[in-house]
Amino acid sequence: MVKDMQVAEVVFLDREELAGRWGMSPRTLEAWGRENPPRGPVGRRFGKRVQYRLEDVEAYEQAVFTEPQPRKRGRPGKPSRAAAVSGRSGRRAAKSPFGESA
């Protein structure tokens, strides 16, 4: 018989706690669980309650959430408003076959 056996404590979050951690509605997490395939960390059902292992939540956060990237100004392929006003669109003018700019 083993007397010194130790069991690691498993921490669970309920739907409201996880929603608060992520700043979203608990209903969003509920909807994610109904999607096929489910989105988000795996939820475990204990009776009528859904619980999320903290270890699974942290693994999901590491896999999905990234550091915010600095936003680039303007849209790709379009000149900025400042460039449009100044006439510098970043595009080369078409050359005329007569040596003049079009």
N, CA, C and O atoms as CSV, one atom per row, in Angstrom:
chain,resi,resn,atom,element,x,y,z
A,1,MET,N,N,0.833,-1.162,0.000
A,1,MET,CA,C,0.000,0.000,0.000
A,1,MET,C,C,0.891,1.244,0.000
A,1,MET,O,O,1.876,1.308,0.736
A,2,VAL,N,N,0.539,2.228,-0.829
A,2,VAL,CA,C,1.321,3.443,-0.965
A,2,VAL,C,C,0.735,4.501,-0.049
A,2,VAL,O,O,-0.443,4.841,-0.159
A,3,LYS,N,N,1.564,5.029,0.867
A,3,LYS,CA,C,1.091,6.031,1.811
A,3,LYS,C,C,1.479,7.445,1.402
A,3,LYS,O,O,0.786,8.398,1.759
A,4,ASP,N,N,2.567,7.600,0.663
A,4,ASP,CA,C,3.081,8.921,0.315
A,4,ASP,C,C,2.631,9.389,-1.070
A,4,ASP,O,O,3.293,10.228,-1.682
A,5,MET,N,N,1.548,8.872,-1.554
A,5,MET,CA,C,1.071,9.251,-2.879
A,5,MET,C,C,0.459,10.648,-2.833
A,5,MET,O,O,-0.406,10.935,-2.006
A,6,GLN,N,N,0.924,11.513,-3.739
A,6,GLN,CA,C,0.407,12.874,-3.792
A,6,GLN,C,C,-0.291,13.093,-5.132
A,6,GLN,O,O,0.194,12.658,-6.176
A,7,VAL,N,N,-1.402,13.754,-5.088
A,7,VAL,CA,C,-2.161,14.042,-6.291
A,7,VAL,C,C,-2.090,15.546,-6.542
A,7,VAL,O,O,-2.354,16.356,-5.653
A,8,ALA,N,N,-1.727,15.895,-7.771
A,8,ALA,CA,C,-1.636,17.316,-8.119
A,8,ALA,C,C,-3.040,17.914,-8.155
A,8,ALA,O,O,-3.977,17.303,-8.668
A,9,GLU,N,N,-3.166,19.109,-7.604
A,9,GLU,CA,C,-4.450,19.785,-7.610
A,9,GLU,C,C,-4.710,20.345,-9.009
A,9,GLU,O,O,-3.832,20.963,-9.612
A,10,VAL,N,N,-5.910,20.125,-9.511
A,10,VAL,CA,C,-6.297,20.626,-10.821
A,10,VAL,C,C,-7.236,21.801,-10.599
A,10,VAL,O,O,-8.243,21.684,-9.900
A,11,VAL,N,N,-6.893,22.939,-11.204
A,11,VAL,CA,C,-7.692,24.151,-11.057
A,11,VAL,C,C,-8.626,24.269,-12.258
A,11,VAL,O,O,-8.202,24.148,-13.408
A,12,PHE,N,N,-9.902,24.506,-11.968
A,12,PHE,CA,C,-10.902,24.679,-13.012
A,12,PHE,C,C,-11.486,26.085,-12.951
A,12,PHE,O,O,-11.570,26.690,-11.882
A,13,LEU,N,N,-11.886,26.593,-14.107
A,13,LEU,CA,C,-12.609,27.857,-14.212
A,13,LEU,C,C,-14.001,27.547,-14.748
A,13,LEU,O,O,-14.151,26.719,-15.647
A,14,ASP,N,N,-15.020,28.210,-14.200
A,14,ASP,CA,C,-16.339,28.019,-14.796
A,14,ASP,C,C,-16.490,29.007,-15.952
A,14,ASP,O,O,-15.609,29.831,-16.196
A,15,ARG,N,N,-17.605,28.916,-16.653
A,15,ARG,CA,C,-17.811,29.727,-17.851
A,15,ARG,C,C,-17.755,31.217,-17.542
A,15,ARG,O,O,-17.188,31.985,-18.319
A,16,GLU,N,N,-18.335,31.641,-16.414
A,16,GLU,CA,C,-18.341,33.058,-16.057
A,16,GLU,C,C,-16.934,33.565,-15.743
A,16,GLU,O,O,-16.576,34.684,-16.110
A,17,GLU,N,N,-16.141,32.739,-15.064
A,17,GLU,CA,C,-14.764,33.144,-14.737
A,17,GLU,C,C,-13.915,33.280,-15.998
A,17,GLU,O,O,-13.137,34.225,-16.131
A,18,LEU,N,N,-14.069,32.329,-16.924
A,18,LEU,CA,C,-13.295,32.391,-18.164
A,18,LEU,C,C,-13.736,33.586,-19.011
A,18,LEU,O,O,-12.906,34.270,-19.610
A,19,ALA,N,N,-15.035,33.829,-19.057
A,19,ALA,CA,C,-15.541,34.974,-19.815
A,19,ALA,C,C,-15.004,36.281,-19.227
A,19,ALA,O,O,-14.650,37.191,-19.976
A,20,GLY,N,N,-14.939,36.383,-17.911
A,20,GLY,CA,C,-14.377,37.568,-17.271
A,20,GLY,C,C,-12.896,37.719,-17.560
A,20,GLY,O,O,-12.407,38.833,-17.749
A,21,ARG,N,N,-12.184,36.608,-17.594
A,21,ARG,CA,C,-10.743,36.634,-17.878
A,21,ARG,C,C,-10.487,37.169,-19.282
A,21,ARG,O,O,-9.520,37.895,-19.510
A,22,TRP,N,N,-11.363,36.805,-20.228
A,22,TRP,CA,C,-11.170,37.201,-21.620
A,22,TRP,C,C,-11.982,38.418,-22.005
A,22,TRP,O,O,-11.875,38.887,-23.138
A,23,GLY,N,N,-12.787,38.944,-21.104
A,23,GLY,CA,C,-13.578,40.137,-21.401
A,23,GLY,C,C,-14.659,39.897,-22.438
A,23,GLY,O,O,-14.859,40.723,-23.328
A,24,MET,N,N,-15.351,38.786,-22.332
A,24,MET,CA,C,-16.425,38.462,-23.265
A,24,MET,C,C,-17.622,37.919,-22.511
A,24,MET,O,O,-17.557,37.705,-21.301
A,25,SER,N,N,-18.686,37.703,-23.206
A,25,SER,CA,C,-19.910,37.192,-22.611
A,25,SER,C,C,-19.816,35.677,-22.400
A,25,SER,O,O,-19.247,34.973,-23.235
A,26,PRO,N,N,-20.364,35.172,-21.297
A,26,PRO,CA,C,-20.427,33.717,-21.116
A,26,PRO,C,C,-21.227,33.035,-22.229
A,26,PRO,O,O,-20.990,31.868,-22.543
A,27,ARG,N,N,-22.164,33.757,-22.816
A,27,ARG,CA,C,-22.962,33.191,-23.917
A,27,ARG,C,C,-22.087,32.930,-25.145
A,27,ARG,O,O,-22.353,31.999,-25.905
A,28,THR,N,N,-21.050,33.741,-25.344
A,28,THR,CA,C,-20.129,33.515,-26.466
A,28,THR,C,C,-19.407,32.192,-26.276
A,28,THR,O,O,-19.275,31.414,-27.221
A,29,LEU,N,N,-18.937,31.929,-25.055
A,29,LEU,CA,C,-18.262,30.654,-24.782
A,29,LEU,C,C,-19.227,29.483,-24.972
A,29,LEU,O,O,-18.840,28.425,-25.470
A,30,GLU,N,N,-20.474,29.679,-24.575
A,30,GLU,CA,C,-21.492,28.644,-24.758
A,30,GLU,C,C,-21.684,28.353,-26.246
A,30,GLU,O,O,-21.765,27.194,-26.651
A,31,ALA,N,N,-21.756,29.403,-27.051
A,31,ALA,CA,C,-21.922,29.242,-28.503
A,31,ALA,C,C,-20.697,28.563,-29.115
A,31,ALA,O,O,-20.835,27.713,-29.994
A,32,TRP,N,N,-19.514,28.929,-28.661
A,32,TRP,CA,C,-18.293,28.300,-29.168
A,32,TRP,C,C,-18.307,26.797,-28.916
A,32,TRP,O,O,-17.866,26.018,-29.761
A,33,GLY,N,N,-18.809,26.394,-27.765
A,33,GLY,CA,C,-18.861,24.970,-27.435
A,33,GLY,C,C,-19.810,24.186,-28.324
A,33,GLY,O,O,-19.656,22.973,-28.468
A,34,ARG,N,N,-20.801,24.861,-28.928
A,34,ARG,CA,C,-21.762,24.185,-29.803
A,34,ARG,C,C,-21.288,24.121,-31.245
A,34,ARG,O,O,-21.860,23.384,-32.048
A,35,GLU,N,N,-20.242,24.889,-31.594
A,35,GLU,CA,C,-19.755,24.870,-32.977
A,35,GLU,C,C,-19.134,23.520,-33.289
A,35,GLU,O,O,-18.703,22.793,-32.395
A,36,ASN,N,N,-19.098,23.200,-34.577
A,36,ASN,CA,C,-18.494,21.935,-34.992
A,36,ASN,C,C,-17.390,22.242,-35.990
A,36,ASN,O,O,-17.705,22.644,-37.110
A,37,PRO,N,N,-16.117,22.077,-35.654
A,37,PRO,CA,C,-15.567,21.661,-34.358
A,37,PRO,C,C,-15.644,22.803,-33.346
A,37,PRO,O,O,-15.683,23.974,-33.724
A,38,PRO,N,N,-15.667,22.459,-32.071
A,38,PRO,CA,C,-15.765,23.496,-31.037
A,38,PRO,C,C,-14.566,24.445,-31.069
A,38,PRO,O,O,-13.441,24.034,-31.355
A,39,ARG,N,N,-14.822,25.703,-30.776
A,39,ARG,CA,C,-13.770,26.711,-30.712
A,39,ARG,C,C,-13.425,26.933,-29.246
A,39,ARG,O,O,-14.268,26.725,-28.373
A,40,GLY,N,N,-12.217,27.347,-28.973
A,40,GLY,CA,C,-11.817,27.639,-27.606
A,40,GLY,C,C,-11.266,26.406,-26.893
A,40,GLY,O,O,-11.152,25.335,-27.489
A,41,PRO,N,N,-10.925,26.566,-25.611
A,41,PRO,CA,C,-10.409,25.425,-24.859
A,41,PRO,C,C,-11.506,24.383,-24.628
A,41,PRO,O,O,-12.697,24.691,-24.684
A,42,VAL,N,N,-11.088,23.173,-24.373
A,42,VAL,CA,C,-12.032,22.074,-24.152
A,42,VAL,C,C,-12.745,22.280,-22.831
A,42,VAL,O,O,-12.111,22.467,-21.792
A,43,GLY,N,N,-14.072,22.244,-22.877
A,43,GLY,CA,C,-14.872,22.351,-21.658
A,43,GLY,C,C,-15.273,20.972,-21.188
A,43,GLY,O,O,-15.592,20.104,-22.000
A,44,ARG,N,N,-15.259,20.763,-19.880
A,44,ARG,CA,C,-15.664,19.483,-19.299
A,44,ARG,C,C,-16.966,19.693,-18.549
A,44,ARG,O,O,-17.105,20.641,-17.777
A,45,ARG,N,N,-17.909,18.808,-18.781
A,45,ARG,CA,C,-19.220,18.933,-18.163
A,45,ARG,C,C,-19.255,18.150,-16.855
A,45,ARG,O,O,-18.939,16.961,-16.809
A,46,PHE,N,N,-19.646,18.848,-15.802
A,46,PHE,CA,C,-19.860,18.242,-14.489
A,46,PHE,C,C,-21.320,18.495,-14.143
A,46,PHE,O,O,-21.667,19.558,-13.629
A,47,GLY,N,N,-22.166,17.524,-14.424
A,47,GLY,CA,C,-23.597,17.737,-14.252
A,47,GLY,C,C,-24.067,18.723,-15.298
A,47,GLY,O,O,-23.897,18.491,-16.494
A,48,LYS,N,N,-24.658,19.822,-14.857
A,48,LYS,CA,C,-25.130,20.856,-15.785
A,48,LYS,C,C,-24.092,21.940,-16.027
A,48,LYS,O,O,-24.280,22.793,-16.894
A,49,ARG,N,N,-23.001,21.919,-15.274
A,49,ARG,CA,C,-21.994,22.984,-15.365
A,49,ARG,C,C,-20.846,22.579,-16.276
A,49,ARG,O,O,-20.445,21.416,-16.316
A,50,VAL,N,N,-20.330,23.551,-17.002
A,50,VAL,CA,C,-19.146,23.344,-17.840
A,50,VAL,C,C,-17.971,23.993,-17.132
A,50,VAL,O,O,-18.054,25.141,-16.696
A,51,GLN,N,N,-16.880,23.254,-17.020
A,51,GLN,CA,C,-15.663,23.743,-16.377
A,51,GLN,C,C,-14.504,23.622,-17.360
A,51,GLN,O,O,-14.462,22.704,-18.178
A,52,TYR,N,N,-13.573,24.552,-17.269
A,52,TYR,CA,C,-12.389,24.572,-18.136
A,52,TYR,C,C,-11.159,24.434,-17.256
A,52,TYR,O,O,-10.987,25.185,-16.295
A,53,ARG,N,N,-10.300,23.471,-17.585
A,53,ARG,CA,C,-9.053,23.335,-16.828
A,53,ARG,C,C,-8.179,24.545,-17.107
A,53,ARG,O,O,-8.009,24.949,-18.257
A,54,LEU,N,N,-7.622,25.124,-16.041
A,54,LEU,CA,C,-6.760,26.292,-16.194
A,54,LEU,C,C,-5.586,25.976,-17.113
A,54,LEU,O,O,-5.169,26.827,-17.898
A,55,GLU,N,N,-5.055,24.774,-17.022
A,55,GLU,CA,C,-3.937,24.351,-17.880
A,55,GLU,C,C,-4.340,24.390,-19.357
A,55,GLU,O,O,-3.550,24.815,-20.199
A,56,ASP,N,N,-5.565,23.950,-19.679
A,56,ASP,CA,C,-6.047,23.984,-21.059
A,56,ASP,C,C,-6.267,25.424,-21.528
A,56,ASP,O,O,-5.972,25.763,-22.674
A,57,VAL,N,N,-6.787,26.264,-20.633
A,57,VAL,CA,C,-7.027,27.672,-20.966
A,57,VAL,C,C,-5.707,28.364,-21.294
A,57,VAL,O,O,-5.609,29.078,-22.292
A,58,GLU,N,N,-4.697,28.152,-20.459
A,58,GLU,CA,C,-3.393,28.786,-20.692
A,58,GLU,C,C,-2.742,28.276,-21.967
A,58,GLU,O,O,-2.099,29.048,-22.680
A,59,ALA,N,N,-2.897,26.982,-22.271
A,59,ALA,CA,C,-2.346,26.430,-23.514
A,59,ALA,C,C,-3.044,27.046,-24.726
A,59,ALA,O,O,-2.396,27.352,-25.727
A,60,TYR,N,N,-4.360,27.227,-24.638
A,60,TYR,CA,C,-5.115,27.855,-25.732
A,60,TYR,C,C,-4.680,29.308,-25.914
A,60,TYR,O,O,-4.526,29.779,-27.041
A,61,GLU,N,N,-4.483,30.012,-24.805
A,61,GLU,CA,C,-4.037,31.406,-24.892
A,61,GLU,C,C,-2.668,31.499,-25.560
A,61,GLU,O,O,-2.437,32.391,-26.376
A,62,GLN,N,N,-1.770,30.596,-25.226
A,62,GLN,CA,C,-0.430,30.602,-25.830
A,62,GLN,C,C,-0.514,30.327,-27.327
A,62,GLN,O,O,0.232,30.914,-28.111
A,63,ALA,N,N,-1.425,29.429,-27.727
A,63,ALA,CA,C,-1.526,29.033,-29.126
A,63,ALA,C,C,-2.232,30.086,-29.980
A,63,ALA,O,O,-1.913,30.239,-31.159
A,64,VAL,N,N,-3.183,30.810,-29.398
A,64,VAL,CA,C,-4.029,31.687,-30.201
A,64,VAL,C,C,-3.703,33.161,-30.027
A,64,VAL,O,O,-3.568,33.885,-31.014
A,65,PHE,N,N,-3.575,33.612,-28.794
A,65,PHE,CA,C,-3.397,35.037,-28.549
A,65,PHE,C,C,-1.956,35.431,-28.807
A,65,PHE,O,O,-1.025,34.745,-28.387
A,66,THR,N,N,-1.783,36.547,-29.506
A,66,THR,CA,C,-0.446,37.051,-29.793
A,66,THR,C,C,-0.354,38.483,-29.304
A,66,THR,O,O,-1.364,39.108,-28.981
A,67,GLU,N,N,0.837,38.984,-29.254
A,67,GLU,CA,C,1.045,40.385,-28.889
A,67,GLU,C,C,0.486,41.260,-30.005
A,67,GLU,O,O,0.658,40.941,-31.181
A,68,PRO,N,N,-0.172,42.344,-29.659
A,68,PRO,CA,C,-0.700,43.214,-30.710
A,68,PRO,C,C,0.417,43.821,-31.545
A,68,PRO,O,O,1.430,44.280,-31.017
A,69,GLN,N,N,0.217,43.814,-32.846
A,69,GLN,CA,C,1.204,44.369,-33.767
A,69,GLN,C,C,0.883,45.837,-34.007
A,69,GLN,O,O,-0.289,46.214,-34.009
A,70,PRO,N,N,1.898,46.677,-34.210
A,70,PRO,CA,C,1.613,48.084,-34.516
A,70,PRO,C,C,0.864,48.168,-35.839
A,70,PRO,O,O,1.201,47.486,-36.806
A,71,ARG,N,N,-0.154,49.013,-35.862
A,71,ARG,CA,C,-0.962,49.154,-37.066
A,71,ARG,C,C,-0.230,50.012,-38.083
A,71,ARG,O,O,0.384,51.024,-37.742
A,72,LYS,N,N,-0.305,49.591,-39.332
A,72,LYS,CA,C,0.265,50.385,-40.411
A,72,LYS,C,C,-0.776,51.396,-40.828
A,72,LYS,O,O,-1.974,51.109,-40.843
A,73,ARG,N,N,-0.315,52.558,-41.160
A,73,ARG,CA,C,-1.244,53.605,-41.578
A,73,ARG,C,C,-1.681,53.350,-43.015
A,73,ARG,O,O,-0.885,52.929,-43.855
A,74,GLY,N,N,-2.931,53.607,-43.279
A,74,GLY,CA,C,-3.453,53.460,-44.633
A,74,GLY,C,C,-3.767,52.011,-44.958
A,74,GLY,O,O,-3.523,51.104,-44.162
A,75,ARG,N,N,-4.306,51.825,-46.132
A,75,ARG,CA,C,-4.637,50.484,-46.590
A,75,ARG,C,C,-3.628,50.062,-47.640
A,75,ARG,O,O,-3.127,50.900,-48.389
A,76,PRO,N,N,-3.321,48.765,-47.707
A,76,PRO,CA,C,-2.359,48.317,-48.708
A,76,PRO,C,C,-2.874,48.580,-50.119
A,76,PRO,O,O,-4.044,48.336,-50.414
A,77,GLY,N,N,-2.010,49.074,-50.977
A,77,GLY,CA,C,-2.369,49.305,-52.365
A,77,GLY,C,C,-3.075,50.623,-52.622
A,77,GLY,O,O,-3.372,50.948,-53.771
A,78,LYS,N,N,-3.345,51.379,-51.585
A,78,LYS,CA,C,-3.997,52.678,-51.761
A,78,LYS,C,C,-3.073,53.749,-51.199
A,78,LYS,O,O,-2.454,53.551,-50.154
A,79,PRO,N,N,-2.980,54.863,-51.877
A,79,PRO,CA,C,-2.144,55.938,-51.342
A,79,PRO,C,C,-2.795,56.538,-50.102
A,79,PRO,O,O,-4.018,56.525,-49.961
A,80,SER,N,N,-1.987,57.052,-49.228
A,80,SER,CA,C,-2.531,57.708,-48.043
A,80,SER,C,C,-3.200,59.009,-48.458
A,80,SER,O,O,-2.972,59.518,-49.555
A,81,ARG,N,N,-4.025,59.538,-47.573
A,81,ARG,CA,C,-4.721,60.795,-47.878
A,81,ARG,C,C,-3.710,61.923,-48.087
A,81,ARG,O,O,-3.884,62.756,-48.977
A,82,ALA,N,N,-2.667,61.951,-47.279
A,82,ALA,CA,C,-1.653,63.001,-47.415
A,82,ALA,C,C,-0.973,62.921,-48.781
A,82,ALA,O,O,-0.702,63.947,-49.406
A,83,ALA,N,N,-0.700,61.702,-49.238
A,83,ALA,CA,C,-0.055,61.540,-50.542
A,83,ALA,C,C,-1.006,61.930,-51.663
A,83,ALA,O,O,-0.580,62.503,-52.665
A,84,ALA,N,N,-2.283,61.627,-51.505
A,84,ALA,CA,C,-3.261,61.973,-52.536
A,84,ALA,C,C,-3.423,63.479,-52.643
A,84,ALA,O,O,-3.564,64.005,-53.747
A,85,VAL,N,N,-3.407,64.184,-51.515
A,85,VAL,CA,C,-3.563,65.637,-51.523
A,85,VAL,C,C,-2.340,66.292,-52.142
A,85,VAL,O,O,-2.462,67.260,-52.893
A,86,SER,N,N,-1.159,65.765,-51.827
A,86,SER,CA,C,0.060,66.383,-52.333
A,86,SER,C,C,0.377,65.958,-53.764
A,86,SER,O,O,1.280,66.506,-54.396
A,87,GLY,N,N,-0.378,64.968,-54.272
A,87,GLY,CA,C,-0.135,64.523,-55.637
A,87,GLY,C,C,0.909,63.433,-55.741
A,87,GLY,O,O,1.222,62.981,-56.842
A,88,ARG,N,N,1.454,63.003,-54.614
A,88,ARG,CA,C,2.454,61.941,-54.632
A,88,ARG,C,C,1.775,60.629,-54.254
A,88,ARG,O,O,1.657,60.308,-53.072
A,89,SER,N,N,1.338,59.886,-55.236
A,89,SER,CA,C,0.609,58.661,-54.955
A,89,SER,C,C,1.529,57.457,-54.824
A,89,SER,O,O,1.075,56.369,-54.469
A,90,GLY,N,N,2.791,57.633,-55.100
A,90,GLY,CA,C,3.708,56.507,-55.014
A,90,GLY,C,C,3.759,55.696,-56.301
A,90,GLY,O,O,4.515,54.729,-56.397
A,91,ARG,N,N,2.961,56.080,-57.289
A,91,ARG,CA,C,2.945,55.385,-58.566
A,91,ARG,C,C,3.683,56.223,-59.600
A,91,ARG,O,O,3.655,57.453,-59.556
A,92,ARG,N,N,4.327,55.558,-60.508
A,92,ARG,CA,C,5.034,56.268,-61.569
A,92,ARG,C,C,4.052,56.674,-62.655
A,92,ARG,O,O,3.122,55.936,-62.980
A,93,ALA,N,N,4.266,57.821,-63.193
A,93,ALA,CA,C,3.420,58.288,-64.291
A,93,ALA,C,C,3.760,57.482,-65.545
A,93,ALA,O,O,4.910,57.108,-65.773
A,94,ALA,N,N,2.738,57.227,-66.341
A,94,ALA,CA,C,2.955,56.500,-67.601
A,94,ALA,C,C,3.793,57.373,-68.537
A,94,ALA,O,O,3.580,58.580,-68.647
A,95,LYS,N,N,4.741,56.735,-69.200
A,95,LYS,CA,C,5.592,57.489,-70.129
A,95,LYS,C,C,4.912,57.563,-71.494
A,95,LYS,O,O,4.356,56.592,-72.007
A,96,SER,N,N,4.987,58.733,-72.032
A,96,SER,CA,C,4.426,58.952,-73.356
A,96,SER,C,C,5.449,58.492,-74.390
A,96,SER,O,O,6.652,58.652,-74.184
A,97,PRO,N,N,4.985,57.928,-75.492
A,97,PRO,CA,C,5.938,57.525,-76.528
A,97,PRO,C,C,6.645,58.723,-77.163
A,97,PRO,O,O,7.588,58.557,-77.936
A,98,PHE,N,N,6.176,59.942,-76.825
A,98,PHE,CA,C,6.784,61.132,-77.395
A,98,PHE,C,C,7.781,61.791,-76.450
A,98,PHE,O,O,8.276,62.885,-76.721
A,99,GLY,N,N,8.077,61.101,-75.311
A,99,GLY,CA,C,9.080,61.606,-74.390
A,99,GLY,C,C,8.542,62.553,-73.349
A,99,GLY,O,O,9.319,63.075,-72.550
A,100,GLU,N,N,7.247,62.799,-73.321
A,100,GLU,CA,C,6.650,63.681,-72.340
A,100,GLU,C,C,5.926,62.843,-71.278
A,100,GLU,O,O,5.530,61.704,-71.524
A,101,SER,N,N,5.770,63.428,-70.118
A,101,SER,CA,C,5.015,62.736,-69.097
A,101,SER,C,C,3.538,62.876,-69.374
A,101,SER,O,O,3.074,63.927,-69.815
A,102,ALA,N,N,2.798,61.807,-69.112
A,102,ALA,CA,C,1.356,61.868,-69.343
A,102,ALA,C,C,0.645,62.514,-68.202
A,102,ALA,O,O,-0.578,62.647,-68.233
